[in-house]
């Protein structure tokens, strides 16, 4: 995906959420806007991979899984009412912090499509093998609970499905690396400790 298309998607998403914020006086999507900015910015400065997946599905899953949330739109109607708004904003900001920590750990090794840009095993990668996707799960959940709508529910479900597909694509790409096989033995869970 070109950086100009990605930039346009991010700006459109940010403007939609800013307009909703100004209209409702609630910081709708604040954490997710920050999270997507971190991911989009890092995408623009990534380094070339050692090995990259040639699977068309892996490329499609990467695009949808990484940037699909940019198609969500604010629909302020917090689940449980306004008293839970702070919780949902916190979830988004926690997701943004998790994404930032994960992306900073990867540095220029960050990428969108399944590839081997070097194995990182420190920081949040000591907890789960795919902490960026875990951060998306947390941040998107906060956004969805804050702005539930049929569109956002469909997007959330689709993005999570493609994130899981991305996990499988990445692990297929990395399994040939002995360092990754050893890392996989140490860090058992992919996305959520004790679950998956």
NORUR-V542318 format. One record per helix or strand of 2 or more residues. SS is the DSSP state (a for helix, b for strand). FROM is the first residue (numbers start at 1). LEN is the number of residues. Records with the same first field share a line. If there is no record, write none. Layout:
SS->FROM-LEN ; FROM-LEN
//
This chain:
a->3-22 ; 30-15 ; 56-16 ; 82-28 ; 123-4 ; 131-16 ; 150-25 ; 178-9
b->51-2 ; 115-2
//
